[in-house]
Amino acid sequence: MKSNPSKIRMADKRAARLLCQAFNDAMHGGAEYKTALMKMIDSQKSQISELRSLDSKSVLAASNLQVNVMFPHEYRKNAIQMIAYLLNKHINPNLDGADRFMLEAFVDEQLLDLKEWVN
């Protein structure tokens, strides 16, 4: 079985790092979860050209991700899903399933543990 070459670009990994760092910083700074997601998007518009035209409130409202979390451990999981959504929908929609999985794993490595955000 022949494997397809990865379509993950260096720009995709850079965008993932920038988004994760912005979210980590906002959460570590005491921002409320939804605010941290909006700050993550808005603060990176100058660095990630694909995000410039996005309205963070609309993206959060339109995404089918559940932003209202019930349990603390869901914050991190949902943040990973939101970043993966931005990467797959707006930054590089040409990724196949395997690449999306790999990029989501990369995002998981970049995000701090929940306990580190709240200290």
N, CA, C and O atoms as a printed pandas DataFrame, in Angstrom:
     atom_number atom_name residue_name chain_id  residue_number  x_coord  y_coord  z_coord
0              1         N          MET        A               1    0.840   -1.183    0.000
1              2        CA          MET        A               1    0.000    0.000    0.000
2              3         C          MET        A               1    0.881    1.242    0.000
3              4         O          MET        A               1    1.744    1.401    0.863
4              5         N          LYS        A               2    0.664    2.094   -0.946
5              6        CA          LYS        A               2    1.479    3.303   -1.093
6              7         C          LYS        A               2    0.893    4.414   -0.226
7              8         O          LYS        A               2   -0.309    4.677   -0.261
8              9         N          SER        A               3    1.762    5.062    0.554
9             10        CA          SER        A               3    1.272    6.165    1.385
10            11         C          SER        A               3    1.462    7.489    0.646
11            12         O          SER        A               3    2.435    7.692   -0.080
12            13         N          ASN        A               4    0.510    8.366    0.858
13            14        CA          ASN        A               4    0.583    9.685    0.236
14            15         C          ASN        A               4    1.496   10.580    1.059
15            16         O          ASN        A               4    1.524   10.479    2.285
16            17         N          PRO        A               5    2.241   11.454    0.392
17            18        CA          PRO        A               5    3.080   12.380    1.153
18            19         C          PRO        A               5    2.211   13.362    1.937
19            20         O          PRO        A               5    1.116   13.729    1.513
20            21         N          SER        A               6    2.718   13.762    3.060
21            22        CA          SER        A               6    1.987   14.698    3.915
22            23         C          SER        A               6    1.840   16.045    3.219
23            24         O          SER        A               6    2.752   16.516    2.540
24            25         N          LYS        A               7    0.664   16.655    3.404
25            26        CA          LYS        A               7    0.416   17.991    2.865
26            27         C          LYS        A               7    0.539   19.060    3.950
27            28         O          LYS        A               7    0.182   20.220    3.740
28            29         N          ILE        A               8    1.051   18.650    5.117
29            30        CA          ILE        A               8    1.246   19.619    6.197
30            31         C          ILE        A               8    2.449   20.485    5.841
31            32         O          ILE        A               8    3.552   19.984    5.626
32            33         N          ARG        A               9    2.216   21.782    5.783
33            34        CA          ARG        A               9    3.275   22.725    5.443
34            35         C          ARG        A               9    3.927   23.270    6.709
35            36         O          ARG        A               9    3.357   23.190    7.797
36            37         N          MET        A              10    5.099   23.811    6.556
37            38        CA          MET        A              10    5.758   24.479    7.690
38            39         C          MET        A              10    4.874   25.617    8.190
39            40         O          MET        A              10    4.816   25.881    9.391
40            41         N          ALA        A              11    4.190   26.286    7.274
41            42        CA          ALA        A              11    3.289   27.380    7.642
42            43         C          ALA        A              11    2.149   26.877    8.534
43            44         O          ALA        A              11    1.680   27.604    9.409
44            45         N          ASP        A              12    1.707   25.643    8.316
45            46        CA          ASP        A              12    0.641   25.075    9.134
46            47         C          ASP        A              12    1.126   24.856   10.567
47            48         O          ASP        A              12    0.423   25.168   11.529
48            49         N          LYS        A              13    2.324   24.322   10.690
49            50        CA          LYS        A              13    2.883   24.093   12.029
50            51         C          LYS        A              13    3.168   25.421   12.733
51            52         O          LYS        A              13    2.961   25.548   13.940
52            53         N          ARG        A              14    3.638   26.395   11.980
53            54        CA          ARG        A              14    3.880   27.719   12.554
54            55         C          ARG        A              14    2.568   28.319   13.060
55            56         O          ARG        A              14    2.510   28.859   14.165
56            57         N          ALA        A              15    1.525   28.221   12.249
57            58        CA          ALA        A              15    0.214   28.737   12.649
58            59         C          ALA        A              15   -0.283   28.013   13.899
59            60         O          ALA        A              15   -0.822   28.639   14.812
60            61         N          ALA        A              16   -0.104   26.713   13.937
61            62        CA          ALA        A              16   -0.532   25.934   15.111
62            63         C          ALA        A              16    0.209   26.409   16.363
63            64         O          ALA        A              16   -0.394   26.587   17.421
64            65         N          ARG        A              17    1.517   26.609   16.229
65            66        CA          ARG        A              17    2.307   27.090   17.380
66            67         C          ARG        A              17    1.835   28.458   17.847
67            68         O          ARG        A              17    1.676   28.690   19.045
68            69         N          LEU        A              18    1.613   29.362   16.903
69            70        CA          LEU        A              18    1.176   30.716   17.249
70            71         C          LEU        A              18   -0.186   30.707   17.940
71            72         O          LEU        A              18   -0.386   31.396   18.941
72            73         N          LEU        A              19   -1.116   29.927   17.403
73            74        CA          LEU        A              19   -2.449   29.852   18.003
74            75         C          LEU        A              19   -2.394   29.246   19.401
75            76         O          LEU        A              19   -3.028   29.746   20.331
76            77         N          CYS        A              20   -1.637   28.174   19.540
77            78        CA          CYS        A              20   -1.511   27.529   20.855
78            79         C          CYS        A              20   -0.886   28.476   21.869
79            80         O          CYS        A              20   -1.354   28.572   23.004
80            81         N          GLN        A              21    0.161   29.171   21.467
81            82        CA          GLN        A              21    0.829   30.088   22.391
82            83         C          GLN        A              21   -0.103   31.220   22.800
83            84         O          GLN        A              21   -0.139   31.603   23.969
84            85         N          ALA        A              22   -0.848   31.749   21.857
85            86        CA          ALA        A              22   -1.781   32.829   22.168
86            87         C          ALA        A              22   -2.870   32.345   23.127
87            88         O          ALA        A              22   -3.245   33.060   24.056
88            89         N          PHE        A              23   -3.372   31.141   22.902
89            90        CA          PHE        A              23   -4.395   30.600   23.796
90            91         C          PHE        A              23   -3.803   30.322   25.175
91            92         O          PHE        A              23   -4.404   30.662   26.194
92            93         N          ASN        A              24   -2.619   29.702   25.202
93            94        CA          ASN        A              24   -1.958   29.433   26.479
94            95         C          ASN        A              24   -1.753   30.725   27.267
95            96         O          ASN        A              24   -2.029   30.783   28.465
96            97         N          ASP        A              25   -1.269   31.757   26.584
97            98        CA          ASP        A              25   -1.008   33.045   27.244
98            99         C          ASP        A              25   -2.289   33.653   27.804
99           100         O          ASP        A              25   -2.303   34.147   28.931
100          101         N          ALA        A              26   -3.363   33.617   27.020
101          102        CA          ALA        A              26   -4.623   34.190   27.473
102          103         C          ALA        A              26   -5.169   33.439   28.685
103          104         O          ALA        A              26   -5.628   34.054   29.647
104          105         N          MET        A              27   -5.118   32.118   28.634
105          106        CA          MET        A              27   -5.616   31.323   29.760
106          107         C          MET        A              27   -4.731   31.500   30.995
107          108         O          MET        A              27   -5.224   31.616   32.117
108          109         N          HIS        A              28   -3.439   31.519   30.771
109          110        CA          HIS        A              28   -2.512   31.700   31.895
110          111         C          HIS        A              28   -2.689   33.076   32.519
111          112         O          HIS        A              28   -2.476   33.260   33.717
112          113         N          GLY        A              29   -3.082   34.040   31.693
113          114        CA          GLY        A              29   -3.307   35.400   32.179
114          115         C          GLY        A              29   -4.645   35.581   32.870
115          116         O          GLY        A              29   -4.966   36.682   33.317
116          117         N          GLY        A              30   -5.424   34.523   32.963
117          118        CA          GLY        A              30   -6.675   34.591   33.692
118          119         C          GLY        A              30   -7.899   34.900   32.851
119          120         O          GLY        A              30   -8.969   35.162   33.400
120          121         N          ALA        A              31   -7.767   34.875   31.539
121          122        CA          ALA        A              31   -8.926   35.155   30.678
122          123         C          ALA        A              31   -9.955   34.032   30.802
123          124         O          ALA        A              31   -9.604   32.869   31.004
124          125         N          GLU        A              32  -11.203   34.393   30.679
125          126        CA          GLU        A              32  -12.279   33.411   30.641
126          127         C          GLU        A              32  -12.134   32.627   29.332
127          128         O          GLU        A              32  -11.607   33.153   28.352
128          129         N          TYR        A              33  -12.592   31.393   29.311
129          130        CA          TYR        A              33  -12.362   30.474   28.197
130          131         C          TYR        A              33  -12.764   31.057   26.834
131          132         O          TYR        A              33  -11.947   31.069   25.914
132          133         N          LYS        A              34  -13.983   31.531   26.691
133          134        CA          LYS        A              34  -14.433   32.071   25.398
134          135         C          LYS        A              34  -13.613   33.293   25.008
135          136         O          LYS        A              34  -13.284   33.478   23.837
136          137         N          THR        A              35  -13.284   34.120   25.985
137          138        CA          THR        A              35  -12.453   35.295   25.725
138          139         C          THR        A              35  -11.075   34.867   25.240
139          140         O          THR        A              35  -10.512   35.477   24.331
140          141         N          ALA        A              36  -10.537   33.819   25.847
141          142        CA          ALA        A              36   -9.223   33.316   25.436
142          143         C          ALA        A              36   -9.255   32.830   23.988
143          144         O          ALA        A              36   -8.301   33.047   23.240
144          145         N          LEU        A              37  -10.337   32.180   23.593
145          146        CA          LEU        A              37  -10.452   31.723   22.204
146          147         C          LEU        A              37  -10.526   32.913   21.246
147          148         O          LEU        A              37   -9.893   32.901   20.191
148          149         N          MET        A              38  -11.296   33.935   21.610
149          150        CA          MET        A              38  -11.385   35.124   20.756
150          151         C          MET        A              38  -10.045   35.839   20.678
151          152         O          MET        A              38   -9.624   36.256   19.599
152          153         N          LYS        A              39   -9.369   35.982   21.825
153          154        CA          LYS        A              39   -8.044   36.619   21.828
154          155         C          LYS        A              39   -7.062   35.826   20.985
155          156         O          LYS        A              39   -6.230   36.403   20.285
156          157         N          MET        A              40   -7.157   34.507   21.048
157          158        CA          MET        A              40   -6.266   33.646   20.272
158          159         C          MET        A              40   -6.399   33.970   18.785
159          160         O          MET        A              40   -5.399   34.133   18.087
160          161         N          ILE        A              41   -7.629   34.060   18.312
161          162        CA          ILE        A              41   -7.855   34.337   16.889
162          163         C          ILE        A              41   -7.449   35.770   16.553
163          164         O          ILE        A              41   -6.685   36.003   15.616
164          165         N          ASP        A              42   -7.960   36.717   17.317
165          166        CA          ASP        A              42   -7.726   38.130   17.010
166          167         C          ASP        A              42   -6.252   38.522   17.104
167          168         O          ASP        A              42   -5.769   39.320   16.301
168          169         N          SER        A              43   -5.542   37.966   18.075
169          170        CA          SER        A              43   -4.142   38.357   18.258
170          171         C          SER        A              43   -3.229   37.807   17.171
171          172         O          SER        A              43   -2.109   38.287   17.001
172          173         N          GLN        A              44   -3.694   36.813   16.439
173          174        CA          GLN        A              44   -2.838   36.202   15.422
174          175         C          GLN        A              44   -3.177   36.622   13.992
175          176         O          GLN        A              44   -2.564   36.134   13.042
176          177         N          LYS        A              45   -4.133   37.508   13.836
177          178        CA          LYS        A              45   -4.520   37.958   12.491
178          179         C          LYS        A              45   -3.366   38.622   11.744
179          180         O          LYS        A              45   -3.270   38.506   10.522
180          181         N          SER        A              46   -2.498   39.309   12.465
181          182        CA          SER        A              46   -1.371   39.963   11.800
182          183         C          SER        A              46   -0.275   38.964   11.417
183          184         O          SER        A              46    0.512   39.224   10.508
184          185         N          GLN        A              47   -0.226   37.828   12.108
185          186        CA          GLN        A              47    0.799   36.820   11.838
186          187         C          GLN        A              47    0.337   35.740   10.853
187          188         O          GLN        A              47    1.144   35.173   10.116
188          189         N          ILE        A              48   -0.969   35.465   10.853
189          190        CA          ILE        A              48   -1.514   34.394   10.014
190          191         C          ILE        A              48   -2.511   35.031    9.043
191          192         O          ILE        A              48   -3.646   35.332    9.411
192          193         N          SER        A              49   -2.080   35.228    7.826
193          194        CA          SER        A              49   -2.882   35.982    6.854
194          195         C          SER        A              49   -4.254   35.356    6.605
195          196         O          SER        A              49   -5.212   36.078    6.328
196          197         N          GLU        A              50   -4.369   34.038    6.697
197          198        CA          GLU        A              50   -5.645   33.372    6.443
198          199         C          GLU        A              50   -6.713   33.724    7.481
199          200         O          GLU        A              50   -7.900   33.495    7.251
200          201         N          LEU        A              51   -6.301   34.273    8.611
201          202        CA          LEU        A              51   -7.250   34.620    9.672
202          203         C          LEU        A              51   -7.679   36.086    9.635
203          204         O          LEU        A              51   -8.581   36.481   10.373
204          205         N          ARG        A              52   -7.054   36.883    8.798
205          206        CA          ARG        A              52   -7.308   38.337    8.791
206          207         C          ARG        A              52   -8.770   38.700    8.609
207          208         O          ARG        A              52   -9.255   39.631    9.252
208          209         N          SER        A              53   -9.472   37.998    7.761
209          210        CA          SER        A              53  -10.859   38.364    7.476
210          211         C          SER        A              53  -11.862   37.724    8.437
211          212         O          SER        A              53  -13.063   37.969    8.329
212          213         N          LEU        A              54  -11.386   36.922    9.358
213          214        CA          LEU        A              54  -12.303   36.237   10.274
214          215         C          LEU        A              54  -12.753   37.143   11.412
215          216         O          LEU        A              54  -11.981   37.940   11.944
216          217         N          ASP        A              55  -14.008   36.999   11.764
217          218        CA          ASP        A              55  -14.543   37.640   12.959
218          219         C          ASP        A              55  -14.592   36.553   14.023
219          220         O          ASP        A              55  -15.322   35.572   13.880
220          221         N          SER        A              56  -13.824   36.722   15.081
221          222        CA          SER        A              56  -13.693   35.657   16.074
222          223         C          SER        A              56  -15.025   35.268   16.699
223          224         O          SER        A              56  -15.268   34.088   16.950
224          225         N          LYS        A              57  -15.888   36.242   16.952
225          226        CA          LYS        A              57  -17.200   35.915   17.537
226          227         C          LYS        A              57  -18.028   35.070   16.583
227          228         O          LYS        A              57  -18.689   34.119   17.002
228          229         N          SER        A              58  -17.992   35.414   15.305
229          230        CA          SER        A              58  -18.738   34.648   14.305
230          231         C          SER        A              58  -18.182   33.238   14.155
231          232         O          SER        A              58  -18.935   32.274   14.023
232          233         N          VAL        A              59  -16.859   33.128   14.176
233          234        CA          VAL        A              59  -16.233   31.810   14.054
234          235         C          VAL        A              59  -16.650   30.929   15.222
235          236         O          VAL        A              59  -16.991   29.761   15.034
236          237         N          LEU        A              60  -16.622   31.485   16.424
237          238        CA          LEU        A              60  -17.002   30.695   17.587
238          239         C          LEU        A              60  -18.474   30.322   17.540
239          240         O          LEU        A              60  -18.848   29.209   17.909
240          241         N          ALA        A              61  -19.301   31.239   17.092
241          242        CA          ALA        A              61  -20.736   30.970   17.011
242          243         C          ALA        A              61  -21.056   29.984   15.888
243          244         O          ALA        A              61  -21.916   29.117   16.045
244          245         N          ALA        A              62  -20.368   30.117   14.767
245          246        CA          ALA        A              62  -20.668   29.292   13.604
246          247         C          ALA        A              62  -20.056   27.898   13.681
247          248         O          ALA        A              62  -20.582   26.949   13.099
248          249         N          SER        A              63  -18.955   27.781   14.394
249          250        CA          SER        A              63  -18.344   26.453   14.480
250          251         C          SER        A              63  -19.297   25.548   15.235
251          252         O          SER        A              63  -20.016   25.991   16.131
252          253         N          ASN        A              64  -19.294   24.312   14.875
253          254        CA          ASN        A              64  -20.199   23.391   15.541
254          255         C          ASN        A              64  -19.572   22.811   16.805
255          256         O          ASN        A              64  -20.027   21.787   17.315
256          257         N          LEU        A              65  -18.542   23.458   17.302
257          258        CA          LEU        A              65  -17.907   23.024   18.538
258          259         C          LEU        A              65  -18.686   23.558   19.728
259          260         O          LEU        A              65  -19.210   24.671   19.690
260          261         N          GLN        A              66  -18.755   22.781   20.755
261          262        CA          GLN        A              66  -19.435   23.210   21.966
262          263         C          GLN        A              66  -18.466   24.065   22.780
263          264         O          GLN        A              66  -17.490   23.555   23.330
264          265         N          VAL        A              67  -18.736   25.352   22.852
265          266        CA          VAL        A              67  -17.855   26.254   23.584
266          267         C          VAL        A              67  -18.243   26.313   25.058
267          268         O          VAL        A              67  -17.409   26.636   25.903
268          269         N          ASN        A              68  -19.481   26.010   25.369
269          270        CA          ASN        A              68  -19.905   25.965   26.770
270          271         C          ASN        A              68  -19.525   24.611   27.338
271          272         O          ASN        A              68  -20.176   23.608   27.049
272          273         N          VAL        A              69  -18.491   24.578   28.131
273          274        CA          VAL        A              69  -18.017   23.313   28.668
274          275         C          VAL        A              69  -18.621   23.079   30.046
275          276         O          VAL        A              69  -18.914   24.017   30.786
276          277         N          MET        A              70  -18.795   21.828   30.362
277          278        CA          MET        A              70  -19.388   21.454   31.636
278          279         C          MET        A              70  -18.318   21.112   32.669
279          280         O          MET        A              70  -18.496   21.382   33.857
280          281         N          PHE        A              71  -17.228   20.531   32.234
281          282        CA          PHE        A              71  -16.188   20.065   33.142
282          283         C          PHE        A              71  -14.845   20.668   32.746
283          284         O          PHE        A              71  -14.586   20.873   31.561
284          285         N          PRO        A              72  -14.000   20.951   33.713
285          286        CA          PRO        A              72  -12.711   21.601   33.407
286          287         C          PRO        A              72  -11.855   20.865   32.374
287          288         O          PRO        A              72  -11.201   21.510   31.554
288          289         N          HIS        A              73  -11.846   19.536   32.395
289          290        CA          HIS        A              73  -10.999   18.808   31.445
290          291         C          HIS        A              73  -11.439   19.012   29.997
291          292         O          HIS        A              73  -10.673   18.737   29.074
292          293         N          GLU        A              74  -12.665   19.492   29.792
293          294        CA          GLU        A              74  -13.147   19.723   28.431
294          295         C          GLU        A              74  -12.552   20.983   27.806
295          296         O          GLU        A              74  -12.542   21.112   26.582
296          297         N          TYR        A              75  -12.059   21.912   28.618
297          298        CA          TYR        A              75  -11.455   23.137   28.089
298          299         C          TYR        A              75  -10.352   22.818   27.089
299          300         O          TYR        A              75  -10.350   23.317   25.964
300          301         N          ARG        A              76   -9.431   21.993   27.511
301          302        CA          ARG        A              76   -8.267   21.690   26.683
302          303         C          ARG        A              76   -8.682   20.940   25.419
303          304         O          ARG        A              76   -8.220   21.258   24.324
304          305         N          LYS        A              77   -9.547   19.953   25.572
305          306        CA          LYS        A              77  -10.015   19.169   24.423
306          307         C          LYS        A              77  -10.710   20.071   23.410
307          308         O          LYS        A              77  -10.467   19.960   22.208
308          309         N          ASN        A              78  -11.562   20.954   23.884
309          310        CA          ASN        A              78  -12.272   21.856   22.977
310          311         C          ASN        A              78  -11.348   22.888   22.350
311          312         O          ASN        A              78  -11.555   23.276   21.200
312          313         N          ALA        A              79  -10.336   23.338   23.077
313          314        CA          ALA        A              79   -9.356   24.263   22.504
314          315         C          ALA        A              79   -8.605   23.581   21.358
315          316         O          ALA        A              79   -8.363   24.194   20.318
316          317         N          ILE        A              80   -8.241   22.327   21.550
317          318        CA          ILE        A              80   -7.567   21.568   20.488
318          319         C          ILE        A              80   -8.473   21.463   19.270
319          320         O          ILE        A              80   -8.021   21.638   18.138
320          321         N          GLN        A              81   -9.750   21.177   19.502
321          322        CA          GLN        A              81  -10.691   21.065   18.389
322          323         C          GLN        A              81  -10.864   22.390   17.658
323          324         O          GLN        A              81  -10.960   22.412   16.431
324          325         N          MET        A              82  -10.903   23.501   18.402
325          326        CA          MET        A              82  -11.058   24.811   17.770
326          327         C          MET        A              82   -9.824   25.151   16.932
327          328         O          MET        A              82   -9.955   25.636   15.809
328          329         N          ILE        A              83   -8.647   24.905   17.461
329          330        CA          ILE        A              83   -7.419   25.183   16.705
330          331         C          ILE        A              83   -7.359   24.288   15.463
331          332         O          ILE        A              83   -6.996   24.749   14.381
332          333         N          ALA        A              84   -7.711   23.019   15.620
333          334        CA          ALA        A              84   -7.730   22.108   14.474
334          335         C          ALA        A              84   -8.740   22.587   13.433
335          336         O          ALA        A              84   -8.476   22.510   12.233
336          337         N          TYR        A              85   -9.877   23.074   13.878
337          338        CA          TYR        A              85  -10.885   23.615   12.962
338          339         C          TYR        A              85  -10.309   24.791   12.172
339          340         O          TYR        A              85  -10.460   24.851   10.952
340          341         N          LEU        A              86   -9.652   25.720   12.859
341          342        CA          LEU        A              86   -9.057   26.870   12.171
342          343         C          LEU        A              86   -8.009   26.422   11.160
343          344         O          LEU        A              86   -7.961   26.925   10.038
344          345         N          LEU        A              87   -7.178   25.478   11.565
345          346        CA          LEU        A              87   -6.125   24.984   10.679
346          347         C          LEU        A              87   -6.713   24.287    9.455
347          348         O          LEU        A              87   -6.261   24.513    8.333
348          349         N          ASN        A              88   -7.714   23.445    9.668
349          350        CA          ASN        A              88   -8.277   22.638    8.581
350          351         C          ASN        A              88   -9.252   23.400    7.699
351          352         O          ASN        A              88   -9.320   23.153    6.495
352          353         N          LYS        A              89   -9.993   24.307    8.273
353          354        CA          LYS        A              89  -11.019   25.032    7.513
354          355         C          LYS        A              89  -10.465   26.302    6.862
355          356         O          LYS        A              89  -10.794   26.607    5.716
356          357         N          HIS        A              90   -9.634   27.033    7.585
357          358        CA          HIS        A              90   -9.220   28.354    7.104
358          359         C          HIS        A              90   -7.758   28.431    6.658
359          360         O          HIS        A              90   -7.436   29.203    5.754
360          361         N          ILE        A              91   -6.890   27.666    7.256
361          362        CA          ILE        A              91   -5.460   27.810    6.961
362          363         C          ILE        A              91   -4.999   26.838    5.875
363          364         O          ILE        A              91   -4.300   27.247    4.947
364          365         N          ASN        A              92   -5.374   25.566    5.970
365          366        CA          ASN        A              92   -5.001   24.606    4.928
366          367         C          ASN        A              92   -6.116   23.563    4.755
367          368         O          ASN        A              92   -6.063   22.484    5.346
368          369         N          PRO        A              93   -7.111   23.893    3.951
369          370        CA          PRO        A              93   -8.220   22.954    3.736
370          371         C          PRO        A              93   -7.853   21.754    2.854
371          372         O          PRO        A              93   -8.698   20.893    2.608
372          373         N          ASN        A              94   -6.615   21.688    2.380
373          374        CA          ASN        A              94   -6.186   20.588    1.514
374          375         C          ASN        A              94   -5.666   19.374    2.275
375          376         O          ASN        A              94   -5.185   18.421    1.661
376          377         N          LEU        A              95   -5.754   19.397    3.587
377          378        CA          LEU        A              95   -5.234   18.286    4.378
378          379         C          LEU        A              95   -6.188   17.102    4.323
379          380         O          LEU        A              95   -7.408   17.261    4.365
380          381         N          ASP        A              96   -5.603   15.906    4.228
381          382        CA          ASP        A              96   -6.447   14.709    4.271
382          383         C          ASP        A              96   -6.601   14.257    5.726
383          384         O          ASP        A              96   -6.056   14.881    6.637
384          385         N          GLY        A              97   -7.331   13.194    5.932
385          386        CA          GLY        A              97   -7.624   12.723    7.284
386          387         C          GLY        A              97   -6.383   12.429    8.112
387          388         O          GLY        A              97   -6.317   12.794    9.285
388          389         N          ALA        A              98   -5.398   11.772    7.509
389          390        CA          ALA        A              98   -4.169   11.438    8.240
390          391         C          ALA        A              98   -3.412   12.702    8.635
391          392         O          ALA        A              98   -2.904   12.804    9.751
392          393         N          ASP        A              99   -3.339   13.669    7.712
393          394        CA          ASP        A              99   -2.653   14.923    8.025
394          395         C          ASP        A              99   -3.390   15.692    9.114
395          396         O          ASP        A              99   -2.759   16.292    9.984
396          397         N          ARG        A             100   -4.700   15.680    9.074
397          398        CA          ARG        A             100   -5.485   16.361   10.110
398          399         C          ARG        A             100   -5.234   15.733   11.468
399          400         O          ARG        A             100   -5.095   16.434   12.471
400          401         N          PHE        A             101   -5.176   14.422   11.495
401          402        CA          PHE        A             101   -4.887   13.714   12.740
402          403         C          PHE        A             101   -3.505   14.100   13.271
403          404         O          PHE        A             101   -3.343   14.383   14.458
404          405         N          MET        A             102   -2.517   14.109   12.382
405          406        CA          MET        A             102   -1.147   14.455   12.790
406          407         C          MET        A             102   -1.061   15.900   13.282
407          408         O          MET        A             102   -0.368   16.186   14.259
408          409         N          LEU        A             103   -1.759   16.802   12.612
409          410        CA          LEU        A             103   -1.739   18.203   13.017
410          411         C          LEU        A             103   -2.450   18.385   14.357
411          412         O          LEU        A             103   -2.021   19.195   15.178
412          413         N          GLU        A             104   -3.523   17.646   14.582
413          414        CA          GLU        A             104   -4.219   17.723   15.867
414          415         C          GLU        A             104   -3.322   17.203   16.987
415          416         O          GLU        A             104   -3.320   17.758   18.086
416          417         N          ALA        A             105   -2.558   16.141   16.718
417          418        CA          ALA        A             105   -1.599   15.624   17.703
418          419         C          ALA        A             105   -0.511   16.671   17.980
419          420         O          ALA        A             105   -0.069   16.831   19.118
420          421         N          PHE        A             106   -0.093   17.370   16.941
421          422        CA          PHE        A             106    0.901   18.435   17.103
422          423         C          PHE        A             106    0.351   19.549   17.993
423          424         O          PHE        A             106    1.056   20.056   18.866
424          425         N          VAL        A             107   -0.907   19.926   17.773
425          426        CA          VAL        A             107   -1.557   20.948   18.596
426          427         C          VAL        A             107   -1.624   20.478   20.043
427          428         O          VAL        A             107   -1.366   21.252   20.964
428          429         N          ASP        A             108   -1.965   19.232   20.239
429          430        CA          ASP        A             108   -2.046   18.653   21.586
430          431         C          ASP        A             108   -0.714   18.796   22.319
431          432         O          ASP        A             108   -0.691   19.062   23.521
432          433         N          GLU        A             109    0.379   18.622   21.609
433          434        CA          GLU        A             109    1.714   18.768   22.209
434          435         C          GLU        A             109    2.025   20.217   22.577
435          436         O          GLU        A             109    2.764   20.475   23.526
436          437         N          GLN        A             110    1.458   21.159   21.823
437          438        CA          GLN        A             110    1.765   22.576   22.023
438          439         C          GLN        A             110    0.979   23.219   23.162
439          440         O          GLN        A             110    1.456   24.167   23.786
440          441         N          LEU        A             111   -0.207   22.716   23.435
441          442        CA          LEU        A             111   -1.035   23.315   24.485
442          443         C          LEU        A             111   -0.568   22.870   25.860
443          444         O          LEU        A             111   -0.236   21.706   26.082
444          445         N          LEU        A             112   -0.553   23.817   26.766
445          446        CA          LEU        A             112   -0.218   23.499   28.145
446          447         C          LEU        A             112   -1.334   22.684   28.777
447          448         O          LEU        A             112   -2.478   22.716   28.324
448          449         N          ASP        A             113   -0.989   21.955   29.825
449          450        CA          ASP        A             113   -2.011   21.252   30.596
450          451         C          ASP        A             113   -2.912   22.271   31.263
451          452         O          ASP        A             113   -2.487   23.388   31.556
452          453         N          LEU        A             114   -4.143   21.890   31.501
453          454        CA          LEU        A             114   -5.128   22.765   32.123
454          455         C          LEU        A             114   -4.619   23.350   33.430
455          456         O          LEU        A             114   -4.825   24.533   33.701
456          457         N          LYS        A             115   -3.963   22.544   34.234
457          458        CA          LYS        A             115   -3.486   23.024   35.537
458          459         C          LYS        A             115   -2.462   24.145   35.386
459          460         O          LYS        A             115   -2.326   24.971   36.289
460          461         N          GLU        A             116   -1.749   24.195   34.282
461          462        CA          GLU        A             116   -0.769   25.258   34.055
462          463         C          GLU        A             116   -1.426   26.569   33.648
463          464         O          GLU        A             116   -0.850   27.635   33.864
464          465         N          TRP        A             117   -2.603   26.513   33.072
465          466        CA          TRP        A             117   -3.312   27.736   32.686
466          467         C          TRP        A             117   -3.819   28.491   33.895
467          468         O          TRP        A             117   -3.853   29.722   33.900
468          469         N          VAL        A             118   -4.211   27.757   34.915
469          470        CA          VAL        A             118   -4.885   28.395   36.034
470          471         C          VAL        A             118   -3.962   28.718   37.200
471          472         O          VAL        A             118   -4.421   29.267   38.202
472          473         N          ASN        A             119   -2.704   28.401   37.105
473          474        CA          ASN        A             119   -1.758   28.734   38.194
474          475         C          ASN        A             119   -1.258   30.145   38.111
475          476         O          ASN        A             119   -0.462   30.569   38.949
